[in-house]
Amino acid sequence: MKKITFVLALLGCALVAQASTDDKSQDELKARIAPVGQVYLAGAEPVVVKPTGPRTGEQVYQGACFACHGTGALDAPKKGDAAWKPRIAQGMDVLKKHAIEGIRSMPPRGTCADCSDEEIVDAIKFMTEGV
């Protein structure tokens, strides 16, 4: 029994020694645990994202609205669903106001804090077309 334990301990030491000397493995390990982003520190030069132009209603829907309005989460009316009819009957001004200010479970501007009012309206039109 002592002989088997000694052999296993010796084998374990050999494996550890081999792993620690393998440069390729070390490089791969460093690549796997490398940071995936950076932290912006106050006073550092700010990163400015240039606007790419106005987004279409479909782009806003896909990027910000789909999580709820594509799945019906939190009772959000789905795109093209009849649940939009009573909302449409209230008029576009009310739909726009609710989308911008938020209503019930929907936060202000949905999840698109950087959307313009026009982009919000375009997203509403996209979600309600065909209803």
Helices and strands as residue ranges (DSSP letters): H 2-21, H 23-33, H 57-60, I 61-65, H 66-69, G 73-75, G 82-84, H 85-89, H 92-101, H 117-128
